[in-house]
Amino acid sequence: MADKPVTTGVIAAGHEVTAGAAESILREGGNAYDAVFAAAAAACVCEPVLCSLGGGGFLMAHPAGGQPRLYDFFVQTPSLRRPADELEFGPIVADFGTAQQEFHIGRGAIAVPGMVRGVFDVHRELGSMPLSEVFVPAIEAARGGVVINALHAYIFSVVEAIYMAGAKTRTLYGSSREAGRLVGEGETLRQPEFADTLETLALEGADLFYRGEIAQSIVGDLRDGGQLTAQDLENYRLEIRRPLEIGYRDRRLLTNPPPSTGGLLIGFALRLLEPLELNNVAFGSADHLRTLAEAMRLTNEARIDAHVDDKPLDPNDVQLLDPKLIEKYRQIIAGRAASRRGTTHISVIDGNGNIAALSLSNGEGSGYVAPGTGIVLNNMLGEEDLNPGGFHRWPLSHRMTSMMAPSILESADGTAVAIGSGGSNRIRTAILQVLLNLIDFDMDIEAAVDAPRIHYENGLLSMEDGIDLERAGSVLKQFPQHQVWEGCNLFFGGTHAAVSARGDFHGAGDPRRGGVCIKVGA
């Protein structure tokens, strides 16, 4: 590897190994896109429930001197729909400790993965180093092993029933010290098979996964109980979209456009809130919390009003941002008296002005491992939230929707924030609150990410520890169905953000999800 000058920059991610992979690439002279894909590969090793080459994701990119664009490599529905009685598709319960949730797994739950195609195609356009070098940190971590921390031990415990259901996932992730359990805190997880797969992919390219030996193995296995065909894999394509652009005060937010819904819902909430002068109330006050909770409630109502979840959205379908619809809900606020899905996010900004916000998901995992690869494939066809019309009724060969909303916030002075979050339906409210904290409450990025959050959904107002309940008393009366969570909780998302401001770099990894921020160079 030729010596290159260190690329300065900042990384925010959900694990020290993930962030460290990006750091090492910047130190080798790579750019933000080399770094973000190095981090993504490493996340497959150290955040394996949240991220897999068998899943998909979205990259919001603003290359230096270029135009911003959204790269969609999320999962896609198959081209054929087999009868339900021919599928390996069944419910399994994930145990969150305080609650349980039913998911569906098996070969019949697997949608067409987009992650490999996305990494290779986007990197070919934006990267500066060979992928054989970009993947080195992940390969070393997979072979050398990663010590399981408390957060990921907990995540493994939640999905234990899923990963213990199959012989291969039991072998890959089983505990060496406690029979019948998945790896626990303090144990070392090694994945030599996955390391070999990364090396081979770097040499042979994405066609190995979509047309070659890996594709043939997947298709052969999925003839029994699955739905994917060779054509589904061969025909998968990266989609490039113009970002959804939302003005808020003097800032510009670039976010994930339709057919995904997360960015659209964030945009609706911002447009709803902008004239209400949230910047003139105190953070944590009853007025602040009431306005925020009402905005969340009305965003949910408008989501139903505009039939956002009833059908796949066209990329140009932004009816939810119609000024008349927004004004209707804005008046409701002004007139009032004073899924826990596997997702991770990585933000990288480099000193040359390249910006990357990458959100990734594998669902909970299907329990199926592509033979000889160490890659767990997704269960997106078994995700109730992603199948609003019911299971086995999805449109054929259609890019699935997502709440993931990797975004870039830009200011007139050149300050840029790369931001995104994990957290299923809490993704949009987590990102929204961090943005409001930055803009309306003039917080720095660490304070904006760390500040206590709320979330409203299905009649329940959830509030994070740290909110002054005495000040919020009138809000609790208005929302009698409420729950106060103890401590800093991953329920409220994991918003990892990187900031470039007039030549300086800052960032914040969300402590709710093991967040890490690393600054490289000046």
C-alpha positions as CSV (number, residue, x, y, z in Angstrom):
1,M,0.0,0.0,0.0
2,A,1.5,3.3,-1.1
3,D,1.9,6.0,1.6
4,K,-0.7,8.7,1.3
5,P,-1.2,11.7,3.5
6,V,-3.7,11.2,6.3
7,T,-7.2,12.4,5.4
8,T,-8.6,14.5,8.2
9,G,-12.2,14.0,9.2
10,V,-14.7,12.7,11.8
11,I,-16.6,9.5,12.2
12,A,-19.7,8.7,14.3
13,A,-20.9,5.1,14.6
14,G,-22.4,2.5,16.9
15,H,-19.4,0.5,17.9
16,E,-15.7,1.3,18.5
17,V,-14.7,-1.4,15.9
18,T,-17.0,0.1,13.3
19,A,-15.7,3.6,13.9
20,G,-12.1,2.3,14.2
21,A,-12.3,0.7,10.7
22,A,-13.3,4.1,9.2
23,E,-10.5,5.8,11.1
24,S,-7.9,3.5,9.8
25,I,-8.9,4.1,6.2
26,L,-8.8,7.9,6.7
27,R,-5.3,7.5,8.2
28,E,-4.3,5.5,5.1
29,G,-5.4,8.5,2.9
30,G,-8.9,7.2,1.9
31,N,-11.9,9.4,1.5
32,A,-15.2,9.5,3.4
33,Y,-16.7,6.9,1.1
34,D,-13.8,4.5,1.5
35,A,-14.2,5.0,5.2
36,V,-17.9,4.6,5.5
37,F,-17.8,1.3,3.6
38,A,-14.9,0.0,5.7
39,A,-17.1,0.8,8.7
40,A,-20.1,-0.9,7.1
41,A,-18.0,-4.1,6.6
42,A,-16.8,-3.9,10.1
43,A,-20.3,-3.4,11.4
44,C,-21.2,-6.8,9.9
45,V,-18.6,-8.2,12.2
46,C,-19.1,-6.3,15.5
47,E,-22.9,-5.4,15.1
48,P,-24.0,-8.6,13.3
49,V,-27.6,-8.5,14.4
50,L,-28.0,-4.9,13.1
51,C,-26.0,-5.2,9.9
52,S,-25.3,-7.8,7.3
53,L,-24.3,-8.2,3.7
54,G,-27.6,-10.1,3.4
55,G,-29.6,-6.9,4.1
56,G,-29.7,-3.4,2.6
57,G,-29.4,0.3,3.2
58,F,-29.3,3.8,2.0
59,L,-26.4,6.3,1.6
60,M,-26.9,10.0,1.5
61,A,-23.8,11.4,-0.1
62,H,-22.6,14.9,-0.9
63,P,-19.3,14.6,-2.7
64,A,-17.0,17.7,-2.6
65,G,-17.8,19.9,-5.5
66,G,-20.7,17.7,-6.6
67,Q,-24.4,17.3,-6.2
68,P,-26.0,15.5,-3.3
69,R,-27.7,12.2,-4.1
70,L,-29.4,9.3,-2.3
71,Y,-28.2,5.8,-3.1
72,D,-30.9,3.2,-2.5
73,F,-29.7,-0.3,-2.1
74,F,-32.5,-1.5,0.2
75,V,-34.1,-4.9,-0.2
76,Q,-36.6,-5.7,-3.0
77,T,-39.5,-8.0,-3.2
78,P,-39.1,-11.2,-5.4
79,S,-40.6,-11.4,-8.9
80,L,-42.7,-14.4,-8.0
81,R,-45.0,-15.1,-5.0
82,R,-45.2,-18.7,-3.9
83,P,-48.3,-20.1,-2.1
84,A,-48.0,-19.6,1.7
85,D,-48.2,-23.3,2.4
86,E,-45.0,-23.9,0.3
87,L,-43.0,-21.4,2.4
88,E,-40.7,-21.8,5.3
89,F,-42.2,-18.8,7.1
90,G,-43.2,-18.7,10.8
91,P,-43.5,-16.6,13.8
92,I,-41.0,-16.3,16.6
93,V,-41.0,-14.2,19.7
94,A,-38.2,-11.7,20.5
95,D,-37.9,-11.0,24.3
96,F,-37.0,-7.4,25.1
97,G,-37.3,-8.0,28.9
98,T,-40.1,-5.5,29.5
99,A,-42.0,-6.5,26.4
100,Q,-42.2,-9.2,23.7
101,Q,-42.7,-8.8,20.0
102,E,-43.5,-11.3,17.3
103,F,-41.4,-11.5,14.1
104,H,-41.5,-13.9,11.2
105,I,-38.4,-15.7,10.0
106,G,-37.4,-18.5,7.7
107,R,-36.5,-18.8,4.0
108,G,-39.8,-17.4,2.9
109,A,-39.1,-14.2,4.8
110,I,-36.0,-13.3,2.7
111,A,-36.2,-10.3,0.3
112,V,-33.6,-9.6,-2.4
113,P,-30.5,-8.3,-0.6
114,G,-29.1,-5.0,-1.9
115,M,-26.1,-4.4,0.4
116,V,-23.4,-6.0,-1.7
117,R,-24.6,-4.3,-4.9
118,G,-24.7,-1.0,-3.1
119,V,-21.3,-1.2,-1.6
120,F,-19.6,-2.2,-4.9
121,D,-21.5,0.1,-7.2
122,V,-21.3,3.2,-5.0
123,H,-17.7,2.7,-4.1
124,R,-16.8,2.3,-7.8
125,E,-18.3,5.8,-8.3
126,L,-17.1,7.6,-5.1
127,G,-14.3,5.6,-3.5
128,S,-10.6,6.2,-4.0
129,M,-9.0,3.0,-2.6
130,P,-9.3,-0.6,-3.8
131,L,-12.0,-2.5,-1.8
132,S,-9.3,-5.1,-1.1
133,E,-7.8,-2.4,1.1
134,V,-11.1,-1.0,2.4
135,F,-12.2,-4.4,3.7
136,V,-8.9,-5.0,5.6
137,P,-10.1,-3.7,9.0
138,A,-13.2,-5.9,8.9
139,I,-11.3,-8.9,7.7
140,E,-8.8,-8.5,10.6
141,A,-11.6,-8.1,13.1
142,A,-13.5,-11.1,11.8
143,R,-10.4,-13.3,12.0
144,G,-9.0,-11.9,15.3
145,G,-12.3,-11.7,17.0
146,V,-14.4,-9.0,18.6
147,V,-15.3,-9.0,22.3
148,I,-19.0,-8.8,22.8
149,N,-20.0,-5.7,24.8
150,A,-23.0,-5.3,27.1
151,L,-25.2,-3.7,24.4
152,H,-24.7,-6.4,21.8
153,A,-25.0,-9.1,24.4
154,Y,-28.4,-7.7,25.2
155,I,-29.3,-7.5,21.5
156,F,-28.2,-11.1,21.0
157,S,-30.4,-12.1,24.0
158,V,-33.4,-10.3,22.4
159,V,-33.1,-12.3,19.1
160,E,-31.8,-15.5,20.7
161,A,-34.9,-17.5,19.6
162,I,-34.2,-16.4,16.0
163,Y,-30.5,-17.2,16.0
164,M,-30.9,-20.5,17.9
165,A,-33.6,-21.7,15.5
166,G,-31.1,-22.7,12.8
167,A,-28.1,-25.0,13.1
168,K,-25.7,-22.7,11.2
169,T,-26.6,-19.5,13.1
170,R,-26.2,-21.5,16.4
171,T,-22.7,-22.5,15.2
172,L,-21.8,-19.0,14.1
173,Y,-23.0,-17.2,17.2
174,G,-23.4,-19.8,19.9
175,S,-21.8,-19.2,23.3
176,S,-18.6,-21.2,24.1
177,R,-19.3,-21.0,27.8
178,E,-23.0,-21.6,28.1
179,A,-24.7,-24.3,26.0
180,G,-27.9,-23.4,24.3
181,R,-27.2,-19.7,24.4
182,L,-25.8,-17.1,22.1
183,V,-22.5,-15.3,22.8
184,G,-22.6,-13.2,25.9
185,E,-20.8,-10.2,27.3
186,G,-17.1,-10.6,27.4
187,E,-17.0,-13.5,25.0
188,T,-14.9,-13.2,21.8
189,L,-16.8,-13.7,18.5
190,R,-14.6,-14.9,15.6
191,Q,-16.0,-15.2,12.0
192,P,-13.2,-16.6,9.8
193,E,-15.8,-17.7,7.2
194,F,-17.0,-14.2,6.8
195,A,-13.4,-12.9,6.5
196,D,-12.8,-15.3,3.6
197,T,-16.0,-14.1,2.0
198,L,-14.9,-10.4,2.2
199,E,-11.5,-11.3,0.7
200,T,-13.1,-13.2,-2.2
201,L,-15.7,-10.6,-2.9
202,A,-13.0,-7.9,-3.0
203,L,-11.2,-10.0,-5.7
204,E,-14.2,-11.2,-7.7
205,G,-16.7,-8.4,-7.3
206,A,-20.4,-8.2,-6.6
207,D,-21.3,-10.7,-9.4
208,L,-20.1,-13.4,-7.1
209,F,-23.1,-12.7,-4.9
210,Y,-25.6,-11.9,-7.6
211,R,-24.7,-14.3,-10.4
212,G,-21.8,-16.5,-9.2
213,E,-21.2,-19.2,-6.7
214,I,-22.9,-17.5,-3.8
215,A,-26.0,-16.7,-5.9
216,Q,-26.2,-20.3,-7.0
217,S,-26.0,-21.6,-3.5
218,I,-28.7,-19.2,-2.2
219,V,-31.1,-20.0,-5.1
220,G,-30.5,-23.7,-4.7
221,D,-31.4,-23.6,-1.0
222,L,-34.3,-21.3,-1.4
223,R,-36.1,-23.6,-3.9
224,D,-37.1,-25.3,-0.7
225,G,-39.3,-22.9,1.3
226,G,-38.0,-19.6,-0.2
227,Q,-39.1,-17.2,-2.9
228,L,-35.9,-15.7,-4.4
229,T,-34.9,-16.8,-7.9
230,A,-31.8,-16.4,-9.9
231,Q,-33.5,-13.7,-11.9
232,D,-34.2,-11.7,-8.7
233,L,-30.6,-11.6,-7.8
234,E,-29.3,-11.0,-11.3
235,N,-31.8,-8.1,-11.9
236,Y,-31.2,-6.3,-8.6
237,R,-30.0,-2.7,-9.3
238,L,-28.8,0.2,-7.3
239,E,-31.2,3.1,-7.5
240,I,-30.0,6.8,-7.4
241,R,-32.4,9.4,-6.3
242,R,-32.5,13.2,-5.9
243,P,-32.7,13.8,-2.1
244,L,-35.8,15.2,-0.6
245,E,-34.9,18.8,0.3
246,I,-36.6,20.5,3.3
247,G,-35.9,24.1,4.4
248,Y,-36.1,24.8,8.1
249,R,-35.3,28.3,9.4
250,D,-32.0,29.1,7.6
251,R,-30.9,25.5,7.1
252,R,-31.4,22.9,4.4
253,L,-32.1,19.3,5.2
254,L,-31.3,16.7,2.5
255,T,-33.0,13.4,3.4
256,N,-34.2,10.1,2.1
257,P,-37.0,10.6,-0.5
258,P,-40.0,8.3,-1.4
259,P,-40.5,5.4,-1.8
260,S,-39.1,5.4,1.8
261,T,-41.2,7.1,4.4
262,G,-38.8,8.2,7.1
263,G,-37.5,11.4,5.4
264,L,-40.9,12.4,4.3
265,L,-42.3,12.2,7.8
266,I,-39.4,14.2,9.2
267,G,-40.0,16.8,6.5
268,F,-43.7,17.0,7.4
269,A,-42.9,17.5,11.1
270,L,-40.3,20.2,10.4
271,R,-42.7,22.1,8.1
272,L,-45.4,21.8,10.7
273,L,-43.2,23.2,13.4
274,E,-41.3,25.9,11.6
275,P,-43.8,28.8,12.2
276,L,-44.5,27.8,15.8
277,E,-41.4,29.5,17.1
278,L,-40.2,26.5,19.2
279,N,-36.9,28.5,19.5
280,N,-38.8,30.9,21.8
281,V,-39.7,28.3,24.5
282,A,-37.4,26.6,27.0
283,F,-36.1,23.1,26.3
284,G,-37.9,20.6,28.5
285,S,-40.7,23.0,29.3
286,A,-44.3,22.0,29.1
287,D,-44.7,24.1,26.0
288,H,-41.8,22.4,24.3
289,L,-42.9,18.9,25.2
290,R,-46.5,19.5,24.3
291,T,-45.7,21.0,20.9
292,L,-43.3,18.2,20.1
293,A,-45.7,15.4,21.2
294,E,-48.5,17.0,19.2
295,A,-46.3,17.2,16.1
296,M,-45.5,13.5,16.5
297,R,-49.2,12.7,17.0
298,L,-50.3,14.7,14.0
299,T,-47.6,13.3,11.8
300,N,-49.0,9.9,12.5
301,E,-52.5,11.1,11.7
302,A,-51.3,12.8,8.5
303,R,-49.4,9.6,7.6
304,I,-52.8,7.8,7.6
305,D,-54.6,10.8,6.0
306,A,-52.2,10.7,3.0
307,H,-52.3,6.9,2.8
308,V,-48.5,6.8,3.1
309,D,-48.5,3.2,4.2
310,D,-51.3,1.9,2.0
311,K,-49.3,1.5,-1.2
312,P,-45.7,1.7,-2.5
313,L,-44.8,5.4,-3.0
314,D,-43.6,6.8,-6.3
315,P,-40.3,8.6,-5.9
316,N,-42.1,11.9,-6.8
317,D,-45.0,11.4,-4.4
318,V,-44.6,14.1,-1.8
319,Q,-48.3,14.8,-1.2
320,L,-47.7,14.7,2.5
321,L,-45.8,18.0,2.1
322,D,-48.7,19.7,0.4
323,P,-49.0,23.2,2.1
324,K,-52.8,22.8,2.6
325,L,-52.4,19.5,4.4
326,I,-49.6,20.9,6.6
327,E,-51.6,24.1,7.4
328,K,-54.6,21.9,8.5
329,Y,-52.5,20.1,11.1
330,R,-50.5,23.2,12.1
331,Q,-53.8,24.9,13.1
332,I,-54.6,21.9,15.3
333,I,-51.4,22.3,17.2
334,A,-51.7,26.1,17.5
335,G,-55.3,25.8,18.7
336,R,-54.5,23.5,21.7
337,A,-54.2,24.7,25.3
338,A,-50.9,25.6,26.7
339,S,-40.6,-2.1,16.6
340,R,-37.4,-2.6,17.6
341,R,-35.8,-3.5,14.3
342,G,-32.2,-4.1,13.7
343,T,-30.7,-0.9,12.2
344,T,-27.4,0.9,12.5
345,H,-26.0,4.2,11.2
346,I,-22.6,5.5,10.3
347,S,-21.7,9.2,9.6
348,V,-18.4,10.3,8.0
349,I,-17.1,13.7,6.9
350,D,-13.6,14.1,5.5
351,G,-11.3,17.1,5.3
352,N,-11.8,17.4,1.5
353,G,-15.5,18.1,2.0
354,N,-17.0,14.7,1.2
355,I,-20.0,13.8,3.3
356,A,-21.5,10.3,3.9
357,A,-24.5,9.3,6.0
358,L,-25.1,5.5,5.8
359,S,-28.1,3.6,7.4
360,L,-28.2,-0.2,7.2
361,S,-30.5,-2.9,8.3
362,N,-31.0,-6.7,8.2
363,G,-34.3,-6.8,10.0
364,E,-33.8,-9.3,12.7
365,G,-32.3,-11.8,10.4
366,S,-34.1,-14.7,8.8
367,G,-32.1,-17.4,10.5
368,Y,-30.7,-18.6,7.1
369,V,-27.0,-18.3,6.3
370,A,-25.8,-18.3,2.7
371,P,-23.6,-21.5,2.5
372,G,-20.0,-21.0,3.2
373,T,-20.2,-17.3,3.6
374,G,-21.1,-16.4,7.2
375,I,-23.7,-14.0,5.8
376,V,-27.1,-14.1,7.5
377,L,-29.9,-13.0,5.1
378,N,-32.6,-10.6,6.0
379,N,-36.3,-11.3,7.0
380,M,-37.8,-8.2,5.5
381,L,-40.8,-10.1,4.0
382,G,-41.6,-11.1,7.6
383,E,-41.6,-7.5,8.9
384,E,-45.1,-6.5,9.7
385,D,-44.3,-2.8,9.5
386,L,-43.0,-3.3,6.0
387,N,-46.0,-5.3,4.8
388,P,-48.9,-3.0,5.6
389,G,-51.2,-5.0,3.3
390,G,-50.5,-8.3,5.1
391,F,-47.9,-11.0,4.6
392,H,-47.5,-12.5,1.1
393,R,-49.4,-9.7,-0.5
394,W,-46.5,-7.4,-1.5
395,P,-46.2,-6.1,-5.1
396,L,-43.7,-8.0,-7.2
397,S,-40.2,-6.8,-7.9
398,H,-40.7,-3.6,-5.9
399,R,-38.2,-1.7,-3.8
400,M,-39.4,-2.0,-0.2
401,T,-40.0,1.1,1.9
402,S,-38.1,2.0,5.1
403,M,-38.2,4.4,8.0
404,M,-34.4,4.8,7.6
405,A,-33.5,8.4,6.9
406,P,-29.8,9.2,6.5
407,S,-29.6,12.9,6.1
408,I,-27.4,15.9,5.7
409,L,-28.1,19.3,7.3
410,E,-26.5,22.2,5.6
411,S,-26.1,25.8,6.8
412,A,-25.3,29.0,4.9
413,D,-22.0,29.4,6.6
414,G,-20.8,26.0,5.3
415,T,-21.5,23.9,8.4
416,A,-22.6,20.4,7.5
417,V,-24.1,17.7,9.7
418,A,-24.3,14.0,8.6
419,I,-26.9,12.3,10.6
420,G,-29.1,9.2,10.8
421,S,-30.4,6.8,13.4
422,G,-31.4,3.2,14.1
423,G,-34.6,2.5,16.0
424,S,-37.5,1.4,13.7
425,N,-40.4,3.8,14.1
426,R,-38.3,5.9,16.5
427,I,-35.9,6.8,13.7
428,R,-37.9,9.8,12.5
429,T,-38.6,11.2,16.0
430,A,-35.0,10.7,17.1
431,I,-33.6,12.5,14.1
432,L,-36.3,15.2,14.4
433,Q,-35.4,16.0,18.0
434,V,-31.7,16.2,17.4
435,L,-32.3,18.6,14.5
436,L,-34.5,20.8,16.6
437,N,-32.0,20.7,19.5
438,L,-29.3,21.9,17.1
439,I,-31.3,24.6,15.3
440,D,-34.0,25.8,17.8
441,F,-32.2,25.3,21.1
442,D,-28.7,26.1,19.8
443,M,-27.1,23.0,21.4
444,D,-23.8,21.6,20.3
445,I,-23.9,18.2,18.7
446,E,-23.1,16.2,21.8
447,A,-25.7,17.9,23.9
448,A,-28.2,17.6,21.0
449,V,-27.7,13.9,20.8
450,D,-27.5,13.3,24.5
451,A,-30.6,15.3,25.5
452,P,-33.6,13.3,26.7
453,R,-36.2,12.4,24.1
454,I,-39.9,11.6,23.8
455,H,-41.8,9.5,21.3
456,Y,-45.5,9.4,20.6
457,E,-47.2,6.4,18.8
458,N,-50.5,4.5,19.0
459,G,-51.8,6.7,21.8
460,L,-48.8,6.2,24.1
461,L,-46.3,9.0,25.0
462,S,-43.0,7.5,25.9
463,M,-40.6,9.8,27.8
464,E,-36.9,9.3,28.5
465,D,-35.4,9.6,32.0
466,G,-34.0,13.1,32.4
467,I,-37.2,15.0,31.5
468,D,-38.5,17.1,34.4
469,L,-41.8,15.5,35.2
470,E,-42.9,18.4,37.4
471,R,-42.4,20.9,34.5
472,A,-44.1,18.4,32.2
473,G,-47.1,17.9,34.5
474,S,-49.7,19.5,32.2
475,V,-48.4,17.5,29.3
476,L,-48.9,14.3,31.2
477,K,-52.5,15.3,31.9
478,Q,-53.0,15.9,28.2
479,F,-51.5,12.5,27.4
480,P,-52.7,10.3,30.2
481,Q,-51.3,7.2,28.5
482,H,-47.6,7.8,29.1
483,Q,-44.5,5.8,30.1
484,V,-41.3,7.1,31.6
485,W,-38.3,5.0,30.8
486,E,-35.4,4.6,33.3
487,G,-32.0,5.7,32.2
488,C,-30.7,6.2,28.7
489,N,-32.5,3.6,26.5
490,L,-31.9,2.3,23.0
491,F,-35.7,2.4,22.5
492,F,-35.3,6.1,21.6
493,G,-32.9,5.4,18.7
494,G,-29.2,5.6,18.1
495,T,-28.5,8.9,16.3
496,H,-24.8,9.1,15.3
497,A,-23.8,12.5,13.8
498,A,-20.7,14.0,12.3
499,V,-20.2,17.8,11.9
500,S,-17.9,19.9,9.8
501,A,-17.8,23.6,10.8
502,R,-15.4,26.0,9.2
503,G,-12.5,23.6,9.0
504,D,-13.1,22.0,12.4
505,F,-14.7,18.6,13.1
506,H,-17.0,17.5,15.8
507,G,-19.4,14.6,16.3
508,A,-21.4,12.5,18.6
509,G,-22.1,8.8,18.9
510,D,-25.4,8.1,20.6
511,P,-24.8,6.6,24.1
512,R,-28.2,4.8,23.8
513,R,-26.7,2.5,21.2
514,G,-23.0,2.3,22.1
515,G,-22.1,5.3,20.0
516,V,-18.5,6.3,19.3
517,C,-17.1,9.4,17.7
518,I,-13.5,9.6,16.4
519,K,-11.8,12.7,15.1
520,V,-8.9,12.2,12.7
521,G,-6.1,14.7,12.2
522,A,-6.6,18.5,12.7
